[in-house]
C-alpha cells in the first residue's frame, strides 16, 4: 500500500502466499525489502508468491521490478532500504 496525496491508503501490489493446512500450522513469515533508485523501485523477496506479483496500478513514475533472493540479509544492510 501507499499513501496518496489526499492521505488515503491505496493498494498497488498484491502478493499471495500458499495456504498451509493442518494442526499446529505456523503462519508464513513473508519478508520484503524495498530499494529505490533514481529510476527503479526494486522489491526483493525470499518466498515465491502464488501466481506471481500483481501490480494493480503503478502510482510512481518509476519502473517497479521484483527480484528473488534466498537470503535478504545483504539487501537489508543497504542504506535507505525499507523492510
C-alpha positions as CSV (number, residue, x, y, z in Angstrom):
1,X,0.0,0.0,0.0
2,X,1.0,3.6,-0.4
3,X,-0.5,6.9,0.8
4,X,-1.7,9.2,-1.9
5,X,-1.8,13.0,-1.9
6,X,-5.1,13.0,-0.2
7,X,-3.8,10.9,2.7
8,X,-5.7,7.8,1.6
9,X,-4.0,4.4,1.8
10,X,-4.2,2.7,-1.7
11,X,-3.3,-0.8,-2.7
12,X,-1.0,-1.1,-5.7
13,X,0.6,-4.5,-5.2
14,X,-0.8,-7.9,-4.4
15,X,1.2,-10.9,-3.1
16,X,-0.5,-14.2,-2.3
17,X,1.2,-16.9,-0.2
18,X,0.4,-20.6,-0.4
19,X,-2.2,-21.9,2.0
20,X,-0.8,-24.2,4.7
21,X,-3.2,-26.7,6.2
22,X,-3.0,-28.9,9.3
23,X,-2.8,-28.9,13.0
24,X,-0.4,-26.6,14.7
25,X,0.2,-24.6,11.4
26,X,2.6,-21.7,11.7
27,X,1.7,-18.8,9.5
28,X,4.0,-17.9,6.7
29,X,6.6,-15.2,7.6
30,X,6.9,-13.2,4.4
31,X,9.8,-10.8,4.1
32,X,10.3,-8.0,1.6
33,X,13.0,-5.3,1.2
34,X,12.3,-2.3,-1.0
35,X,15.1,-0.3,-2.5
36,X,14.6,2.9,-4.5
37,X,17.0,4.4,-7.0
38,X,16.5,7.4,-9.3
39,X,14.6,5.4,-11.9
40,X,13.6,2.0,-10.4
41,X,11.9,0.7,-7.3
42,X,13.1,-2.8,-6.6
43,X,11.2,-5.2,-4.4
44,X,13.4,-8.1,-3.1
45,X,11.6,-11.2,-1.7
46,X,12.6,-14.6,-0.3
47,X,9.5,-16.7,-0.8
48,X,7.8,-17.2,-4.2
49,X,4.2,-15.9,-4.3
50,X,1.3,-17.9,-5.7
51,X,0.6,-16.7,-9.3
52,X,3.4,-14.1,-9.1
53,X,3.1,-10.5,-8.1
54,X,0.1,-8.4,-9.3
55,X,0.7,-4.7,-9.8
56,X,-2.8,-3.2,-9.9
57,X,-1.6,0.3,-10.7
58,X,1.7,1.9,-10.6
59,X,1.3,5.3,-8.9
60,X,5.0,6.0,-9.2
61,X,6.9,7.5,-12.2
62,X,9.5,4.7,-11.8
63,X,9.6,1.2,-13.0
64,X,8.8,-1.5,-10.4
65,X,10.9,-4.7,-10.6
66,X,10.9,-7.8,-8.5
67,X,14.0,-9.9,-7.6
68,X,14.1,-13.2,-5.7
69,X,16.9,-13.7,-3.2
70,X,17.1,-16.7,-0.9
71,X,18.6,-14.5,1.9
72,X,17.7,-10.8,2.3
73,X,20.5,-10.0,4.9
74,X,22.8,-8.2,2.5
75,X,20.0,-6.2,1.0
76,X,18.8,-5.1,4.4
77,X,22.2,-3.6,5.1
78,X,21.9,-1.2,2.2
79,X,21.4,2.3,3.5
80,X,17.9,3.6,2.8
81,X,16.4,0.1,2.2
82,X,12.9,-0.3,3.6
83,X,11.7,-3.6,5.1
